[in-house]
Amino acid sequence: MFGGMGNELNHRLDRAYDVWVARGVRKLRPDMVVCYENSALNTFKAAHEVGAVCVLDAASVHYLAARKWLKEVGQINPAWIDARKQEEIGLADAILTCSELAAGTYQDAGVPYTKLFPVPLGTHMPETALPVKAPGARCRFVFAGSLRSLKGVDVLLEIFEELEQEGIAVELVLIGGVAEKDLAKHAGRLPNVTHRPYMPQSELFAEMAHHDCLILPSRFDSFGMVVAEGMAVGVPAIVSDRVGAKCIIEQHPDSGWIVPCDKAALKVAILQVVRNPESLVTASRAARAAARDYSWESYRCRVVQTLEGIYARYVESAR
């Protein structure tokens, strides 16, 4: 039985839904419940009453790591959210995370690794593969996601402003909604940067395919599905070492580049790609191959096997 809406912009609705699901647990008496974080507290309490296994579906990193990284951009979660997350973690028999990176933040916070199950997310695969692109006169980079400092957009714009001043032939397209208006204004002042609004996935695939390299310099991202989405259309990625989807590049080293969450390191990586355009052809082919390992079909197999293993372990330990 699955519970939780997972909408961080509407915690009140999540809590109401949690109470409603908890009533269902007491009535249905399932063997296992899987609940999204911030929507699990009452459901887990009910699950313990009926002897069900409690699995927390953690979309983000541990709240202590999030608190640390949010401070870098002057943000903080309300204290009651962190307190609720701590209660949920304590009640969970197992915790699904979106990546090894996210699992590591839980382990660093004292959660036993035996309780952690990293299951990387995936992407839809386009029905028609697009041809490998030949490098053009200007190296074309793309960022997809909300325009916010947490995603590293502020640093990205500073770098592309410097590259324009240095006469480097590059262009950057930002695709996504505007969370911080100052970033959109900054982008609008740069001749080598274009901002396009949010677009549905089918359009996003087609748009990303026109670019040479995706950039996701997040200050933290428990996974970063856009990395897998870009690779699905042959677009390799430069990601910060705080992006969970770096696991794709770790498994397929030719499919992209992992850099420290640091402006100087990111600029060096961009320049290396610009000055070695032939590397993009190889990386594009590797990206397509990497994406096949991270399709939603592969994810479903991984998560089902993981949940079956969690339940089997629980039953064995109860004997």
C-alpha positions in Angstrom: 0.0 0.0 0.0 1.5 3.3 -1.0 0.7 6.7 0.6 1.7 10.3 0.3 1.5 13.1 -2.3 5.0 14.4 -2.0 4.2 18.0 -2.7 6.6 20.1 -0.6 4.6 23.3 -1.4 1.6 21.9 0.4 2.6 20.2 3.6 -0.8 20.7 5.1 -2.5 18.6 2.4 0.2 15.9 2.8 -0.6 15.7 6.5 -4.3 15.5 5.9 -3.7 12.7 3.4 -1.4 10.9 5.9 -4.3 10.8 8.4 -6.7 9.5 5.8 -4.2 6.8 4.7 -3.6 5.8 8.3 -7.4 5.0 8.7 -7.1 2.8 5.6 -4.1 0.9 7.1 -6.1 0.1 10.2 -8.9 -1.2 8.1 -7.0 -3.1 5.4 -4.2 -4.4 7.6 -1.5 -4.6 4.8 1.8 -6.4 5.1 3.8 -3.4 4.0 3.3 0.3 3.6 5.5 2.6 1.5 5.1 6.3 2.2 6.5 9.4 0.8 8.5 11.6 3.3 6.4 14.3 5.1 3.3 12.1 4.5 4.2 9.1 6.6 4.0 9.8 10.3 0.4 8.8 11.1 0.5 6.0 8.5 3.6 4.5 10.1 2.0 4.7 13.5 -1.0 2.8 12.2 1.2 0.3 10.4 3.0 -0.5 13.6 -0.3 -1.2 15.3 -1.2 -3.8 12.6 2.3 -5.3 12.3 3.1 -3.9 8.8 6.6 -3.2 7.5 7.2 0.5 7.2 9.2 1.8 4.2 10.0 5.5 3.9 10.3 6.8 0.4 12.8 9.6 0.9 12.8 12.0 -2.1 15.5 14.2 -0.7 18.7 14.0 1.3 18.7 13.7 5.1 17.3 16.9 6.6 20.6 17.7 8.4 22.5 17.7 5.1 19.7 19.7 3.5 19.9 22.2 6.3 23.6 22.6 5.9 23.4 23.1 2.1 20.3 25.3 2.2 22.3 27.7 4.4 24.7 28.3 1.5 21.9 30.1 -0.3 20.3 31.7 2.8 17.4 29.2 3.0 16.1 27.0 5.7 13.2 24.5 6.2 10.7 25.2 9.0 11.7 23.4 12.2 8.5 21.5 12.3 9.3 19.9 8.9 12.6 18.6 10.1 11.1 17.4 13.4 8.4 15.5 11.4 11.1 13.9 9.2 13.0 12.7 12.2 10.0 11.0 13.6 9.3 9.3 10.3 12.9 8.1 10.1 12.7 6.7 13.6 9.5 4.7 12.7 10.7 3.4 9.3 11.9 -0.2 9.1 13.6 0.7 5.8 14.4 3.9 3.8 14.4 4.1 0.0 16.7 6.9 -1.3 17.1 8.1 -4.8 20.8 7.6 -4.9 23.9 6.5 -3.0 24.6 10.2 -2.4 21.3 10.6 -0.6 21.8 7.4 1.3 25.2 8.6 2.4 23.7 11.7 4.0 21.4 9.5 6.1 24.4 7.3 7.1 26.3 10.4 8.1 23.4 11.5 10.3 23.6 8.2 12.2 21.0 6.0 10.4 22.4 2.5 10.1 23.3 1.6 6.5 21.4 -1.7 6.9 18.3 0.4 7.0 19.1 2.3 3.8 18.2 1.1 0.2 19.4 3.4 -2.6 17.4 2.9 -5.7 18.3 5.4 -8.5 15.5 6.9 -10.5 15.0 6.7 -14.2 13.7 8.3 -17.4 11.3 7.6 -20.2 13.2 6.6 -23.4 12.2 8.4 -26.6 10.6 6.2 -29.1 12.9 7.4 -31.9 16.6 7.9 -31.2 18.0 11.1 -32.6 21.2 11.1 -34.6 24.5 11.9 -33.0 25.2 15.6 -33.5 28.3 17.0 -35.0 29.9 19.9 -33.0 28.9 23.3 -34.2 30.8 26.6 -34.2 29.5 27.4 -30.7 29.3 24.8 -28.0 25.7 24.6 -26.9 25.0 23.9 -23.2 21.5 23.4 -21.6 20.2 23.6 -18.1 16.7 22.2 -17.3 15.0 22.9 -14.0 13.8 25.7 -11.8 15.8 28.8 -11.9 17.0 28.9 -8.3 20.3 29.2 -6.5 19.9 25.8 -5.0 20.3 24.4 -8.5 23.5 26.5 -8.9 22.0 28.8 -11.6 23.6 31.8 -10.0 27.1 30.3 -10.4 26.3 29.2 -13.9 25.3 32.7 -15.0 28.4 34.2 -13.4 30.5 31.7 -15.5 28.8 32.4 -18.7 29.0 36.1 -18.2 32.8 35.7 -17.8 33.0 33.5 -20.8 31.2 36.1 -22.9 33.7 38.8 -21.7 36.6 36.5 -22.6 35.3 35.9 -26.1 34.6 32.2 -25.7 32.1 30.9 -28.2 29.5 29.2 -26.0 25.8 29.5 -25.5 23.5 28.4 -22.6 19.8 27.8 -22.7 17.9 27.7 -19.4 14.6 25.7 -19.5 12.3 26.0 -16.5 10.2 28.1 -14.2 11.5 31.1 -12.4 11.8 30.6 -8.6 14.1 33.6 -8.1 13.4 36.6 -10.3 16.9 38.0 -10.0 18.3 35.0 -11.8 15.9 35.5 -14.7 16.9 39.2 -14.9 20.6 38.3 -14.8 20.0 35.8 -17.6 18.2 38.4 -19.7 21.2 40.7 -19.6 23.6 38.1 -21.1 23.8 37.8 -24.9 25.0 34.2 -24.7 22.1 33.0 -22.5 18.5 32.3 -23.4 15.7 31.5 -21.0 12.7 29.4 -22.0 9.8 28.6 -19.8 8.9 25.1 -18.5 7.9 22.6 -21.1 6.4 19.1 -21.0 8.7 16.2 -21.2 8.0 15.3 -24.8 9.0 18.9 -25.8 11.9 18.9 -23.4 13.4 15.8 -25.0 13.3 17.4 -28.5 14.7 20.7 -27.2 17.6 19.1 -25.2 18.6 17.0 -28.3 19.6 20.2 -30.0 22.4 20.8 -27.5 25.8 19.5 -26.9 26.0 19.1 -23.2 23.7 19.4 -20.2 24.8 21.2 -17.0 23.4 20.5 -13.5 25.6 22.3 -10.9 23.2 21.8 -8.0 24.3 22.6 -4.5 22.3 19.4 -3.7 20.0 17.2 -5.7 19.0 13.8 -4.3 19.0 12.5 -7.9 18.4 14.9 -10.8 16.2 13.1 -13.4 17.1 15.7 -16.1 20.5 14.0 -16.3 19.0 10.7 -17.3 16.5 12.5 -19.6 19.3 14.3 -21.4 21.3 11.2 -21.8 18.3 9.4 -23.3 18.6 11.8 -26.3 22.4 11.5 -26.5 23.3 14.6 -24.4 26.1 14.0 -22.0 26.2 15.9 -18.7 28.4 18.0 -16.4 27.1 17.6 -12.8 28.3 18.7 -9.4 29.4 16.0 -6.9 26.3 16.8 -4.9 24.0 15.5 -7.7 22.7 12.0 -7.0 22.6 11.2 -10.7 26.4 11.3 -10.7 26.0 7.6 -10.2 25.2 7.3 -14.0 28.5 8.8 -14.9 30.3 6.8 -12.2 28.9 3.6 -13.9 29.5 5.0 -17.4 32.5 7.3 -17.1 32.5 8.4 -20.8 28.9 9.7 -20.5 29.8 13.0 -18.7 31.9 14.8 -16.1 31.6 15.1 -12.3 33.0 18.2 -10.8 33.2 19.6 -7.2 30.4 22.0 -6.2 32.7 24.9 -6.9 32.6 27.7 -9.5 36.2 27.4 -10.5 36.0 23.7 -11.0 32.8 24.0 -13.0 34.3 26.7 -15.3 37.4 24.5 -15.9 35.1 21.6 -16.9 33.1 23.8 -19.3 36.3 25.1 -21.0 37.6 21.5 -21.4 34.5 20.5 -23.2 34.6 23.7 -25.4 38.2 23.1 -26.3 37.8 19.4 -27.0 34.6 19.2 -29.1 35.5 15.7 -30.3 35.0 14.4 -26.8 31.3 15.3 -27.1 30.7 12.8 -30.0 32.1 9.9 -27.8 30.2 11.2 -24.8 27.0 11.4 -26.7 27.2 7.7 -27.7 28.1 6.7 -24.1 25.2 8.8 -22.8 22.6 6.9 -24.9 24.0 3.6 -23.6 24.0 4.9 -20.0 20.3 6.0 -20.2 19.2 2.5 -21.1 20.4 1.3 -17.7 18.3 4.1 -16.1 15.0 3.7 -17.9 11.7 3.6 -15.9 11.4 -0.1 -16.8 14.8 -0.8 -15.2 13.8 1.3 -12.1 10.6 -0.7 -11.7 12.6 -3.9 -11.7 15.0 -2.5 -9.1 12.4 -1.1 -6.8 10.2 -4.3 -6.8 13.2 -6.5 -6.1 14.3 -4.1 -3.3 10.8 -4.1 -1.7 10.6 -7.9 -1.9 14.0 -8.2 -0.3 13.0 -5.8 2.5 9.9 -7.7 3.3 11.7 -11.1 3.1 14.3 -9.8 5.6 11.6 -8.5 7.9 9.7 -11.9 7.9 12.9 -13.8 8.5 13.9 -11.5 11.4 10.4 -12.0 13.0 10.8 -15.8 13.1 
